[in-house]
Amino acid sequence: MMLPEQFDSVEALEDFMTEPGPELVADLERAPGDILILGVAGKMGPTLARLAKRAAPERHVIGVARFSNPAARSDLERHGIETIACDLLDRAAVEALPRSPNVIFMAGMKFGATGNEPLTWAMNVHVPALVAEVFATSRIVAFSTGCVYPFVPVDSGGATEETLPVPPPGDYANSCVGRERMFEYFSRLHGTPGRLIRLNYAIDMRYGVLHDVAQKVWRGETLDLSMGHVNVIWQGDANTAALRCLAHTTTPTSPLNVTGPETVSVRWLAERFGALMGRAPRLIGQEAETGWLNNAARMVAELGPPRVPLERMIAWTADWVMRERASLGKPTHYEVRDGRY
């Protein structure tokens, strides 16, 4: 599959992002049955659902969310995704969901966690426990985060799956460890196969670390370098990895870092955008010696390298931002170091 030079519309972007490769098609053949996506209405869920449907058009792909935005539900249905409105905090509603052999868990709470800690823990720990109990006989691939790790030295290559999950302070990161522990506990109890996707950070032209940095450079805004290094991966590659993991589950469930293979300097990134945009980045602060960084070696060994390289993502993002294309208006807050979201 050829990589486009640019995207002229949201439709073109999403069409490319949901184009399945042969490896995904082959892996889904090894994980037969319908696919249930819990928390489908978030930033990544709609394109993951469309990707699954295009890779396995004969199957039922069912998206579950509260659907507070009816347009999101209509768009999914327009692309052949069946939808169910459900509050995942409601045990009876979760128990009424169809028992699909394949479950992708994407629900969770991050932004707004500070000041709303009880709901954060309910969404990130209680809901996973409900789902793990109800779908004990399914394959469960659950989205997690690199934030379960402690900060590691920026020259370390990133935390590996063997790094003990002891995150820095903050209810969000600690509740994400709780989410993993719930899936691990019930996987051991019931023999449920699964994987835990420790993601760092997904890139879409409309949001993500590259979008955040590019917008600041383009607008002449100050860019703080305190969190000076990041990992990024194309959202289509992250979604592909999660779906492929349905055929790469372990019993008990186990983590997989899903990210790009590079440790990316934010200073270098800002300078690359500045060169492409003809703008001098306004940089303040000094890079910390540590950061939330993941090592992608296991993912590359199991699934192969990401399809979209870093330089292409940078070029796409610069072009998108300079042409004032759509933005979701949802900063990643990748620069946060105190765990308060």
Secondary structure, DSSP 8 states (H G I E B T S, - for coil): ----S--SSHHHHHHHHT---HHHHHHHHTS-S-EEEETTTSSSHHHHHHHHHHHSTTS-EEEEE--SSHHHHHHHHHTT-EEEE--TT-HHHHHTS---SEEEE-----TT-TT-HHHHHIIIIIHHHHHHHHTTTSEEEEEEEGGGS--EETTTT-B-TTS-----S-HHHHHHHHHHHHHHHHHHHHT--EEEEEE--EEBTTBSHHHHHHHHHHHT-EEE-SS-EE--EEHHHHHHHHHHGGGS-BSS-EEEEES-SS-EEHHHHHHHHHHHHT---EEES---SEE--B--HHHHHHH-S-SS-HHHHHHHHHHHHHTT---------TT--S---
